[in-house]
Amino acid sequence: MKTVRNKLSIIALGGVNEIGKNMYVVQYDDDIVVIDCGSKFPDESLLGIDVIIPDITYLLENKDRVRGLVVTHGHEDHIGGIPYVIKQLNMPIYATRLTLGLIKLKLKEHGLLGTTELHQIDAESKLALGSIPLSFFSTNHSIPDCLGIVFHTPQGAVVHTGDFKFDLTPVNEQFADIHKMAEIGKNGVLALLSESTNAERPGFTPSERLVGEHIQEAFTNADGKIFITTFASNVHRLQQIVDATIHTKRKIVALGRSMVNVIEVASSLGYLNIPPNLLLDIGEINQYKRHELVIMCTGSQGEPMAALGRIASGNHRQVEVHPGDTVIFASSPIPGNERNVARIVDNLFVRKAKVIYGSGVQTGMHVSGHANQEELKLMLTLMKPQYFIPIHGEYRMLYLHRLLAEAIGVKPSNIFIVNNGDVVDIIGSEAIQERKVPSGNTFVDGLGIGDVGNVVLRDRKVLSEDGILIIVLTLAKSDNKVISGPDIVSRGFVFVRESEGLMEELHRITLNEVEQLQQDMTKLSNNWGIYKQAIKEGVGKFVYATTKRRPMILPIIIQV
């Protein structure tokens, strides 16, 4: 098959029809550039899974063509997969100063820092990865040092916005470079990839600066300890918490590994200004009165093992909530996390705390870092793309973003709503979407990357719901007669001492299955698979008929 030259391909490997694990690819002929490498957390059905990262089969199959990874900003859904992917495909990484600092922390934890090629970039950087020149532009988001990327391919410019909003009064004075965006659009944009997270929300996203005013007001009105939780990577929000702490003459204690890590990196790089002696060690907490303390902690999404989750349930060894303490959720629940957050809020009310929670819009304690509809239209208007690919959102968000693009004049036939694995090929000036590459989820379980598949997850689900029955049988080597057993062990199925009748019947059924096999001379062999299958089927049918449960049945045959 002849390779088509001068072909530009845009590939989604993660981040469309989902929130999280963003990864996109721009490929021109034999040069591949990867954009972002995120992760997302599993839902309750993925038992034992720690994190989910993109499937990089396509990149591994074309590893000699991969020129580098360019990262738009430092949130987990854009950098969380990096250490796991670098273990499989070591490629140069290009990122801004703060983003690179957070990436270095992850690589160090995985023992990869010394073997990974890292390059610092900024909005004025220009570089070439293979035959593809790149330039950048500044954007606003809920973390500093965010970039949009321009790929100057021979076919035309491809723009990836990263996550963005247009905050005209940013907390850190890092303004979105609207003039540069307009210049890019004036020079011509072949294809625009723009995030769609808030495509359902009308108007403009409020400024982060408004949150600081509400936080300071809540701190001023608080009597006892103040507990405040937010996304650890929202450095702007952390700075406003620090400012409110100084204003109310309190001290800060940071709880939660990710919170401590981000504070350390952001402070060392100058993105977070914390005066000396403001930040306390957890061991110093008893030296101060309740009204002198602010506990800044993880757990804004209701994670039971995060700092706030353990505090709310009374399981934290060093910190507790007293009646009258104030707890502030400076965040909004991500869809799917509402129940977990509600559980923690309930526990806090049980402890008679004053809790400020709910939608950030209602409480004033949170604004989104993503563009609402008018800002999405502004980006489209500035860029004036010939082709448009909405990314980073679930299907309804992508679809609504498509309608916004049509409203500002993009031809409907030039808009592509893709799924993960879909490829948009541009040859000459014509774009087509006709092929796919391997894509999906790679599950990380402990140190294992991709070694947990659907079969393992199915087994875990069975074990979590109906438990396991282990049947141990000892047979004679000479004639396969039963010497001892069967011994039956139940875990998560029934309590043996209260189910003696059931256990006796399972004992009888197992012996009966073995005796029936031994009567059939054609099956008398050392093929233990025949014995195990017969025991599983016989016991399984009886158990389901009796209990309507389907435990995992594990026969073990020992020959002596």
N, C-alpha and C positions, 0 to 999 in steps of 0.2 A: 504493500500500500504506500503510495507516494505521499510524502509529507507536504502539506500546504505551507508555503513560506509567506512571510509578511502577514501572519495571522495574529490578531490580538484576541486573547481569551480572558474573560472575567469569570472566576469560579468562586462559589460560596461553599466552604467546608464547614461552617458553623455560624450561627447568629441570625439565620432567617427562619421564620416560623417558630421562633423560640426566643427567650430572653436569656442570654448568657452564652458562654464558650464561643466567643466571636473569633472567626478566622476566615479570611478571604484571600484570594490569589489573583494577581495580575500577571499574565504570561504573554510575552511577545516572542514568537519563534521558540528558541531554546533557552530563554531566560525567564525564570520564575521568581517573583517577589511575593513574600507572604506578609499579609497585614494582620497584626494582632494574633494572640494565641491565648485565648481565655479559657476559663473553666466555669462550671456551675455546680451547685450543690444538688444532691439527689433528693427525690421525694421519698415518701414513706414506703413506696413499693420496692425500692432498690435497697434491700436489706444488706447492711454491712459495707456498702459502697461509700467511700470517703469523698470522692470528687469525680466529676465527669469532664472529660476533655474531648476535643474533636478527633475524629478518625483521620489519621494522616497517611493512609495507604497510598493515595495519589502522590504525595510528596516523597514517600519512601521509594516508590516505583520510578520517580524522576529525580532522585536526590542529586545527581550530577548537574542538574539544571537549576537547582535552588541557589539563588545568589544572596539571600538574606531575609531577615525578619525585621519589619519596620513596625514599631508600636506607637499607637496614637496617644495613649495615656495610661495611667497606672492603676486603674481599677481591676479587681479580681477577674471580672468577665472579659478582660483584655490581656492580662498577664498571668493569670493563675495556672495556665497549662504549660507555661514555658519550661520549668525544670523537667517535667515529664516528657515533653517533646524533644528537648535538647538531649536527653539520654538516648533517644532513638535517632535523632537527626541533628547533629551539631552544625549550626549555621550562624553566621555573624548576626548580631542584634544591634539595631539602631533605635535609640530612644532619647527623649529629653532628660535633663539632669535629675529631676525628681523621680521620673518613671524609671530611669536607670538605677537610681538608688534603691528603689523597692524591688527591682528585678535582681540586683546584686544580693539582697538579703535572702531571696528565695534560692538563688543558685548556691549561696554559701551553705544554707541549711541542707542542701542535697549534695554537697561536696563537688559542685561543678564550676565554682567561680574561677578557679585557676585554669580551666580548660576551655572556657567560652570566650569568644571574641566579641568585645563590647565596644560600641561607638556612640559617643554623645553627639546629639544634633539639637538644633533649635529652629525657630521659624525662618531664619535667614539661611539655613544650610542648603547646599546644593550638592548632590552626589549622583553617581551613576552606578547602578547595579546591573552588571552585564551591559547590554545595549540599551537599558532603560534609564534615562535621566529622571531624577526626582527633585522636586522642590516642595516647600511646606508653607502653611499659613496658620496663624494663631487663632484659636477658638476659645470660647468660655465653656466651662463645665463645672462640676462640683469638686474638682481636684485641680491643682495648678499644672502648668506646663502641658496643655493639650494642643494637639496639632491636627490639622487636616493635611492630606497628602495629594500632590499632583504628580501623576506619571506622564511624562512627556514622550509618548510613544510616536513612532513614525506615522501611525494611523490617526493620531490626535491625542488630546489630553484626556486622561481618565482621572477623575477627582473622587477621593474618599474623604468624607467630612469628619470621620471619627464621631464621637458623641459631642454634642454641642447645644448651646442656647445663645441667645443674644442678650447678655446682661450688661446694660448700659452704665451700671454703678457697681462694678465687681468689687468684692471685699479686698482683693489683693492687687487691684489696679492693673490686672492683666486683661486688657481689652481685646475683644475679637477684632481682627484686622479686616474690617469691612471693605476698606479701600483696596486691599490686595485681592480679596475675593472678587470684587467688581472687575479688577484688572484681568484676573484669570478668566472670568466670563467674557470679557470684551475680546480677549485673544482667541476665544473659541473652546468650548468643552464638548468633547465627543460623547463621553458617558459620565454620569454622576451617580455615585453610590452614597445615599444619604440615610441617616438613621431615622427610625420611625416610631420610637418608643412612646411619644406623646401625641401621635397623629390623631387620637380620639379627642384631644382636649382643645377647645377653642381658645382664641386669644393669644396672649403672650405669657410666658412663664415669669412669675414675680422674681425680683432680685433677691439674691442671697442676703443682702444687707438688711432686709426686713426681718429676717430670722434673728439676727443679732439683737435687734431692738426688743423682740419678744422674750428672748432668753434673759436679757438683762433685767427686764421687768419682773419675770418669774423669780429670778435670783434675789431681787430686792425684797419681794414679798414673802420669801421662804423663811421659816423659823428654825427648823432642825437641820439635819444633814440634807444635802441635795444630791440625788443620784440622777445622772443624765446619760442617756445612751443614744448613740448615733452610729452611722457607718464609720468605721475606723479610718477609711481612706478619704473621708470628706475633710480635707485639711482646712478648708475655709471655715467649716462649722467648728472644728476643734479650736481654731484661733478665736472665734467669737465666744466660745465657752471660756477660754483663757481670759479674754478681755472682761467678761462679766464676772469672773472670779476675782480678778484684780479690783474691779469697781466695788464689789461687796466685801472686800477685805477677807477673803477666804483662802484656803489652800486646796490644791488638787491632788487626788490620788488616782492614778490610772490603773484600771483592772482589765485583764484580758490580753492574751498574747498578741493579737493583731493590733490592738490599740497601743500597747507598749512599743511594738516594733515600728509602727507608723510615726509615733511621736519621736522616737529616737532618730529615725532617718530624716524626717522633715525638719526637725530641730537642727541636726548636724549640718544640713544643707542650706539652712537659712529660710526655709519656707514657713516655719512655725516659730514664733517669737515668744518664748516662755522665760520670764525673768528668773534669775537665780533664787533659790529657796522657795519658789512657788510650788514646785512639784515635790510631793512627799513620797517616801517609800511606804509600802503597806504596813511595815512594822512600826511606823511612827504614828499611826492613826489614833492610838489611845492617848497620845500626849496632847490632843486637841479636843476642845469642846465640840458638840454636834454642830452648832451654828457656825463653826469655823471651817467646815469641810465641804468639799465638792468631790463626789465619786464619779469619775468619768469612765464609763465601762462599755464593754461589748454586750450584745444580746438584743439589739433593737428589732430583730426579726423573730424573737421568741425562741431562739435556740436554747434547749433545756440545759445544755452543759456550758453555755457561755456565762460570763460573770454575772449578769443580771438575773439569768434564770436560776442560778444556784443561790443567789442572795434572796430572791423572791420565795424560794422553797425552803429557806432556812438552812441550806446545806453548805454555805460558804464558811470556812473556818475562821476568817478574820474580820468579816464585815457583816453587819445585820441591819435590817430596817426596823426603826423604832416608830411607835405611833407619832404622827405629826411630821415625820420626814417627808420631803417632797421628791417624787420620782417623775422625771420628764422624758418622754419619748420624742427626741428631736429627729423624727423620721416618720415615714408612712409604711405600713406593711406592704411588702411585695405580694402580688396576687398569689394565693396559695399558703401564705404564712399567717393569715388572719387568726386562725384558730389557736396557733401556738402563742401569738402575742396576747390574745384574749385570756389564755390560761395564766400567763404571767401577771397580767393586770389583775385578775381575780385574786391571785396569791398575795399581791401587794395590798389590795383592799382588805383582805383578811388580816393583814398585819397593821391595818389602820393607817396606811400611808396616804398622802395626798398625791394623786396620780394625774398627770396631764398626758393624755393619750388620744389616739384616734387619728383621723385624717390631718395631715400637716397643714392643709389649707384652713381647716377649722380652728386649729390650736395656734397657728402662726409659728409653730416650732419647726416647720420643714417646708422647703420649696424644692421642686424638682431641678435636677441638673440638665434636663432634656428640653428640647425645643417644642413648644406648642404649635398649633396649626399656622398661626400668622408668621412665626419664625421659620417654619419649614417652607412656607411660600416665599419668604424673603430669601432664603438660601437658593431656592430654585430660580428666583428672579435674578439674583446676582450671577448665578452660574450659566443660565440659559443653555442647558444641555440639549444635545441632539437626541441622546438616549438616556433613559432614567431607570435605575434599579433601586427600589426601596429596600433597605436592609435593617437588621437589628430590630426585630419585633415579631409578634405573633401575626397570623394571617390577616386578621381584621385590621391591624395597624398598617400593614403593608398595603392593603386594599384601599384604606382611607387616604393613605399617602399618595397612592396612584391618582385618586380623584383630585387631590390638591394640585398634583402636577398637571393634570388635564386642565384644571381651572386657570392655570397661568400660561397655558399654551403649548404644552408638550403633546405631540401627537399620540393618541392612544396606542397606535401600532408600534410606537417607539418606547413603550414602557414594559418592562419585564418583571413580573413577580416570580421569583425563583424559589425553589426549595434547596435545602442543603444537598450538595452534589450536582446541582444544575450548572451548566456552562453556557455563557453567552459569548458566541464567537463573532468577531467583527473582521470581515475581510473586505478591503476597500472601504466603502462607506455603508455597507450593508451588515446589519446585525441579525443573527439568528440564534434561536435557542432550541437545539435539537438533540443534544447529547448530555450524558451524565458521567461523573467519575465516582469512584467509591467514596462514601461518606457515612456519617452516623456518629454514634457515641462510643467512646472508649472509656471503660470503667476502671478507676483506680481504687484498689483495695489494699491498704497497707503499702507494702513495697511493690506489689504487683501492678503492672500496667497492661491492661487488655487481656489478662488471663482469667477474668471473670466474665462469662458470657451468659446467654439466656438460660442454658441448662442449669448452671450453678445458681442463678437467681431464682429459678423455678424451685430447685431443691430447698433453698433458704426459705422461700415462701411457704412450702409444705411444712417444713420444720417449725416455722413460727406459728402456723395456724393449727396443725393437727399433731405435731410431735413426731416421735420415732419409736418404733418397736424393733429391738435387736433380739434375734433368735439364735442362740448358740447351740450347736448339735455336734456331738462327737461320734464318729463312725470308725469301725474296725477296718484296718488296712486290707485284711485278708478277704472279707466277704461283705463289707459295707454295712454290717449290722450295727444297730444303735448301741453304743456302750454307755453313754450318759447323755442326759438332757432330754428334751430341749430345755435350756435355761432361757427365760424370757425377761428382758429388761425394758421397762417403759420409761421414757423421758418426754414429758410434755403431752402425753396421751391420756393416761389415767393414773390415779394413785393406786399402786399395786395392792396395798393392804386393805383398801376398800373395794377391790374388784377381784377377789379371789376366785369367784365363779367364772368370770371372764378369762382369767389367766389359765384356769384348769381346762377350759374349752379350747383355748389356743394351743395348749400343750397337746391335747388329744388330736386336734386337726393337723398339727405338724407331724406327729407320729403316723397318722393315717396317710398323709401324702407320701411320706417316705416309704411306708409299707407297700402302697400301691405301685410305686416305681419299682421296688424290688421284686414284685410279682411279675413284672414285664421283663423277661430275660433279655430282650433286645436293648433295654436301656441300662442294664447293669454295667456300669463303667465308672471311671473316675472323672467323668464330665460333671463337675459340681454345678455348672451352670444350669443343667436340667433339674437337679435337686432344688437349687435356690429359686428358680422360676416357679416350680410347682408349689413350694412353700409360700412364696409371695402371693400367688394367685389364690390359693386356698384360704390363707389367713386373711388376705385383703377382702375377699368377698364376704367372709363371715363378719369381719370387723365393720364393714360398711353397712351390712344388713342389720347389725345389732346396735351400732352407735351413730350411723350416718356420718362417720368421720373417715378420712383417708390419710392415716399416718404414713410416714415413710417406713417401709418394712425392710430390714437389713438382715438377711440370713447369713450366718457365719458357720461354715462347716470345717471341723478339725478332724484330721485322719491320724489315728495312732495304731 
